[in-house]
Amino acid sequence: MIESARGYGLYKLQAVMMRRLLLIFLLLIPFNLRGAQDDFRSYWYKGKAELTRYSLEQARYGEIHKGEAVLIFVTEPFLSDKQVKDEKGRSPNSLSVLKLNLTKKFWTGIYPYSLMTSIFTPVDYKKTRTLKVASSTTEWCGITYTQLNFRNNGYQATSHSYFQDEADQDVSLKSAWLEDEIWTRIRLAPETLPVGDVEIIPGLQFIRLAHVGLKVEPATARLSKEGNVNTYILQYKNLKRTLTIHFDSTFPYAIRAWEERVQGGFGPDSPMLTTKAVKTNTLLLDYWNKHNNADAIYRQKLGVKEN
């Protein structure tokens, strides 16, 4: 009886301790979340963009070409119905997005390539998917342009190209992950990145350079951590391509580098090459106000080339 009473008393004590620990845990959650939200607001809503320059080695035509990439992250108000920037600020359809302008410039022989992709992901990503991605490629042969809009629980794609087999296209795609939104999701909530077997729409820059069809592809993804660096690897099953992104494991989850293993030319026998980009310079700047000749000093601070 004495042993039974002692056991029961120990059980009650453990139960009380568990309840107290649970209460402390529940009380701490709002403060932790509030701190994370404060960090996010203080970094992304200070009226400046994050500009990061990367040295670039770009695979193209079976060779590696030197160049540079710049990632421009900034928050802005966005109209969810028209899917353009809210410049007047009076619409009930306005929401906050994290926008990324991902740019690349490199030379192939005598002529240059200029690529830019704009990604618009709602800061409140739990309510709706990435709303829009637009991408253009400009080189001396001509221009291509592709745009994805999230409507009716799917992506409506419009594409224009000077290549005969691509020309003008309108394509409807189901609501799969976008490779292009991986970049913004890293900055918003990397713990929510898709892992395991995924269905994903490849990055629009890859689609244009590889001249492959715009469709949902099967892939596998994994997220790992070593020290203070996270690594996200996306490997396509039907495409000879693997994308690897390295980023800080703590807020604001800055992107350090990335690699893209892909066929560097055209045809089944073209060699596998690796595009690489490594961070060199970062600025927090209201660049839209820096458009005078005297502001050219910021190009030097960012490390971007003159051509």
C-alpha positions as CSV (number, residue, x, y, z in Angstrom):
1,M,0.0,0.0,0.0
2,I,2.8,2.4,0.9
3,E,4.6,1.7,-2.4
4,S,1.3,2.1,-4.3
5,A,0.7,5.5,-2.6
6,R,4.3,6.6,-3.3
7,G,3.8,5.6,-7.0
8,Y,0.6,7.5,-7.2
9,G,2.1,10.5,-5.6
10,L,5.0,10.4,-8.1
11,Y,2.6,10.1,-10.9
12,K,0.7,13.2,-9.7
13,L,3.9,15.2,-9.3
14,Q,5.0,14.2,-12.9
15,A,1.6,15.2,-14.2
16,V,1.8,18.6,-12.5
17,M,5.3,19.2,-13.8
18,M,4.2,18.3,-17.4
19,R,1.3,20.7,-17.2
20,R,3.5,23.5,-16.0
21,L,6.0,22.8,-18.7
22,L,3.3,22.8,-21.3
23,L,1.9,26.1,-20.0
24,I,5.4,27.7,-20.1
25,F,5.8,26.4,-23.6
26,L,2.5,27.8,-24.8
27,L,3.3,31.2,-23.1
28,L,6.6,31.4,-24.8
29,I,5.4,30.7,-28.4
30,P,3.8,34.1,-29.0
31,F,6.9,35.9,-27.8
32,N,9.1,33.9,-30.1
33,L,6.8,34.5,-33.1
34,R,6.6,38.1,-32.2
35,G,10.4,38.4,-32.2
36,A,10.6,36.7,-35.6
37,Q,8.0,39.0,-37.0
38,D,9.8,42.0,-35.6
39,D,13.0,40.9,-37.2
40,F,11.2,40.4,-40.5
41,R,9.6,43.8,-40.4
42,S,12.8,45.6,-39.4
43,Y,14.8,44.1,-42.2
44,W,12.3,44.0,-45.1
45,Y,10.1,47.1,-44.4
46,K,12.8,49.7,-44.0
47,G,12.2,51.3,-47.4
48,K,15.3,49.6,-49.0
49,A,16.0,46.7,-51.2
50,E,18.7,44.0,-50.7
51,L,21.1,44.0,-53.7
52,T,23.6,41.1,-53.9
53,R,26.1,40.7,-56.7
54,Y,27.5,37.2,-57.6
55,S,30.4,36.3,-59.8
56,L,29.0,34.0,-62.5
57,E,30.3,31.1,-64.5
58,Q,27.5,30.3,-67.0
59,A,27.3,27.1,-69.0
60,R,26.3,27.8,-72.6
61,Y,27.2,26.3,-76.1
62,G,29.2,23.6,-74.5
63,E,31.5,26.0,-72.6
64,I,31.7,28.1,-69.5
65,H,31.3,31.9,-69.9
66,K,32.2,34.5,-67.3
67,G,29.6,37.0,-66.2
68,E,27.7,38.3,-63.2
69,A,24.3,37.8,-61.5
70,V,22.5,40.3,-59.3
71,L,19.6,39.3,-57.0
72,I,17.3,42.2,-56.0
73,F,14.9,41.4,-53.1
74,V,12.4,44.0,-51.9
75,T,8.9,44.1,-50.5
76,E,6.2,46.0,-52.2
77,P,2.4,46.3,-52.4
78,F,0.9,44.2,-55.1
79,L,-2.6,44.0,-56.6
80,S,-3.8,40.4,-56.4
81,D,-6.4,40.8,-59.1
82,K,-4.4,42.7,-61.8
83,Q,-1.1,41.2,-60.6
84,V,0.9,44.4,-60.9
85,K,2.4,46.8,-58.4
86,D,-0.1,48.7,-56.3
87,E,1.1,52.3,-57.0
88,K,-2.0,54.2,-55.7
89,G,-2.5,52.3,-52.4
90,R,-6.3,52.4,-52.4
91,S,-7.3,49.0,-53.5
92,P,-8.8,46.3,-51.2
93,N,-7.0,43.7,-53.4
94,S,-3.6,45.0,-52.3
95,L,-1.2,42.7,-50.4
96,S,2.4,42.7,-49.6
97,V,4.8,40.6,-51.7
98,L,8.5,39.7,-51.5
99,K,9.7,40.5,-55.0
100,L,12.9,39.1,-56.5
101,N,14.5,40.4,-59.7
102,L,17.0,37.7,-60.6
103,T,19.4,39.0,-63.3
104,K,22.3,37.5,-65.3
105,K,24.7,39.0,-67.8
106,F,27.4,37.1,-69.7
107,W,29.1,37.1,-73.0
108,T,29.2,34.3,-75.6
109,G,31.9,35.1,-78.2
110,I,31.1,38.6,-79.6
111,Y,27.6,39.0,-78.3
112,P,26.0,39.4,-74.8
113,Y,23.2,37.7,-73.0
114,S,20.9,39.5,-70.6
115,L,18.4,37.5,-68.5
116,M,15.9,38.8,-65.9
117,T,13.2,37.0,-64.0
118,S,10.8,38.7,-61.6
119,I,9.0,36.6,-58.9
120,F,6.2,37.9,-56.8
121,T,5.5,35.8,-53.7
122,P,3.0,37.0,-51.0
123,V,4.6,37.6,-47.6
124,D,1.6,35.8,-46.2
125,Y,2.4,32.7,-48.4
126,K,0.0,30.5,-46.4
127,K,-3.0,32.3,-48.0
128,T,-2.0,32.1,-51.6
129,R,0.7,30.8,-53.9
130,T,3.3,32.8,-55.7
131,L,1.1,35.0,-57.9
132,K,3.3,35.9,-60.9
133,V,6.6,35.1,-62.5
134,A,7.9,37.0,-65.6
135,S,11.1,36.3,-67.4
136,S,12.9,37.7,-70.5
137,T,16.0,36.7,-72.4
138,T,17.7,39.3,-74.6
139,E,20.6,38.6,-76.9
140,W,21.7,39.6,-80.4
141,C,19.5,36.9,-82.1
142,G,16.3,38.3,-80.5
143,I,14.1,38.4,-77.4
144,T,12.0,35.8,-75.6
145,Y,9.4,36.5,-72.9
146,T,7.4,34.2,-70.6
147,Q,4.9,35.0,-67.9
148,L,3.1,32.8,-65.4
149,N,0.0,34.1,-63.5
150,F,-1.7,32.2,-60.7
151,R,-5.5,32.1,-61.5
152,N,-8.3,29.6,-61.0
153,N,-6.1,27.4,-58.8
154,G,-3.5,27.0,-61.6
155,Y,-0.9,28.8,-63.6
156,Q,-1.7,30.5,-66.9
157,A,1.4,30.8,-69.0
158,T,2.0,33.1,-72.0
159,S,5.2,32.8,-73.9
160,H,6.6,34.7,-76.9
161,S,9.8,33.7,-78.8
162,Y,11.5,34.4,-82.1
163,F,12.3,30.6,-82.5
164,Q,9.9,28.9,-84.9
165,D,9.1,25.9,-82.8
166,E,8.3,28.1,-79.8
167,A,6.7,31.2,-81.3
168,D,3.6,32.4,-79.4
169,Q,2.1,30.0,-76.8
170,D,-0.7,30.0,-74.2
171,V,-0.5,27.1,-71.8
172,S,-2.5,26.1,-68.7
173,L,-0.6,24.3,-65.9
174,K,-1.9,22.8,-62.7
175,S,-0.9,24.3,-59.3
176,A,2.5,22.8,-58.9
177,W,5.5,24.2,-57.1
178,L,7.5,26.8,-59.1
179,E,11.3,26.4,-59.2
180,D,11.5,30.2,-59.4
181,E,9.6,30.6,-56.1
182,I,12.2,28.5,-54.3
183,W,14.3,31.6,-54.1
184,T,11.7,33.8,-52.4
185,R,10.5,30.9,-50.1
186,I,14.1,30.6,-48.9
187,R,14.0,34.2,-47.7
188,L,10.5,33.9,-46.2
189,A,10.4,30.5,-44.6
190,P,13.0,28.0,-45.6
191,E,11.6,25.3,-43.3
192,T,8.6,25.2,-45.7
193,L,10.6,24.3,-48.8
194,P,9.3,21.2,-50.6
195,V,11.3,18.0,-49.9
196,G,11.0,14.4,-51.1
197,D,9.2,13.7,-54.4
198,V,7.8,16.9,-55.8
199,E,6.0,18.1,-58.9
200,I,7.6,21.4,-60.1
201,I,7.6,23.8,-63.0
202,P,11.3,24.4,-64.0
203,G,12.8,27.8,-63.8
204,L,11.9,30.0,-66.7
205,Q,15.5,31.0,-67.5
206,F,16.4,27.3,-67.8
207,I,13.4,26.6,-70.0
208,R,14.4,29.4,-72.4
209,L,18.1,28.5,-72.6
210,A,17.4,24.8,-73.0
211,H,14.4,25.2,-75.4
212,V,12.3,22.7,-73.5
213,G,8.6,22.7,-73.2
214,L,6.8,24.5,-70.4
215,K,5.3,21.8,-68.2
216,V,5.2,20.3,-64.8
217,E,8.2,17.9,-64.1
218,P,8.8,15.3,-61.5
219,A,11.8,15.9,-59.2
220,T,13.3,15.0,-55.8
221,A,14.4,17.6,-53.3
222,R,16.3,17.6,-50.1
223,L,17.3,20.2,-47.5
224,S,20.4,19.8,-45.3
225,K,22.5,21.8,-42.9
226,E,26.2,21.9,-42.2
227,G,27.4,24.5,-39.7
228,N,25.6,27.7,-40.4
229,V,24.8,27.0,-44.0
230,N,21.7,25.3,-45.4
231,T,21.9,23.5,-48.8
232,Y,18.8,22.9,-50.9
233,I,19.2,20.4,-53.8
234,L,16.6,19.9,-56.5
235,Q,17.2,17.0,-58.9
236,Y,14.9,16.5,-61.9
237,K,14.0,13.0,-62.9
238,N,13.4,13.5,-66.7
239,L,15.8,16.4,-67.3
240,K,19.6,16.1,-67.0
241,R,19.7,18.9,-64.4
242,T,20.3,19.5,-60.8
243,L,20.0,22.9,-59.0
244,T,21.8,23.4,-55.7
245,I,21.4,26.6,-53.5
246,H,23.5,27.4,-50.5
247,F,22.1,29.9,-47.9
248,D,22.5,31.1,-44.3
249,S,20.7,29.0,-41.8
250,T,19.6,32.0,-39.8
251,F,17.5,35.0,-40.6
252,P,17.5,36.8,-43.1
253,Y,18.7,33.5,-44.9
254,A,21.0,35.3,-47.3
255,I,21.8,33.3,-50.4
256,R,25.5,32.6,-50.6
257,A,25.9,30.7,-53.8
258,W,24.3,28.3,-56.2
259,E,25.2,25.7,-58.8
260,E,23.3,24.3,-61.8
261,R,24.5,21.0,-63.3
262,V,23.1,20.8,-66.8
263,Q,23.9,19.8,-70.3
264,G,25.9,22.7,-71.5
265,G,25.1,22.4,-75.2
266,F,22.4,21.0,-77.5
267,G,21.8,17.3,-78.4
268,P,22.0,14.1,-76.3
269,D,25.8,14.0,-76.5
270,S,26.5,17.5,-75.3
271,P,28.7,17.6,-72.2
272,M,27.4,18.1,-68.6
273,L,28.6,21.4,-67.3
274,T,28.1,23.3,-64.0
275,T,27.0,26.9,-63.8
276,K,28.2,28.5,-60.6
277,A,27.4,31.8,-58.9
278,V,29.2,33.0,-55.7
279,K,28.3,36.1,-53.6
280,T,30.8,39.0,-53.7
281,N,29.0,42.1,-52.5
282,T,25.7,43.1,-50.8
283,L,24.0,46.5,-50.3
284,L,20.8,47.6,-48.6
285,L,19.7,50.5,-50.8
286,D,16.7,52.5,-52.1
287,Y,18.1,52.0,-55.6
288,W,15.1,53.5,-57.3
289,N,16.2,56.9,-55.9
290,K,19.8,56.5,-57.1
291,H,19.5,57.4,-60.8
292,N,21.8,60.4,-61.2
293,N,25.3,60.3,-62.5
294,A,26.6,61.0,-59.0
295,D,25.0,57.8,-57.9
296,A,27.3,55.7,-60.1
297,I,29.4,55.2,-56.9
298,Y,26.9,52.6,-55.8
299,R,27.8,50.4,-58.8
300,Q,31.4,50.4,-57.5
301,K,30.2,49.5,-54.0
302,L,28.1,46.6,-55.4
303,G,30.9,45.5,-57.7
304,V,28.9,45.4,-60.9
305,K,30.7,45.7,-64.2
306,E,30.3,48.6,-66.7
307,N,29.1,46.3,-69.5
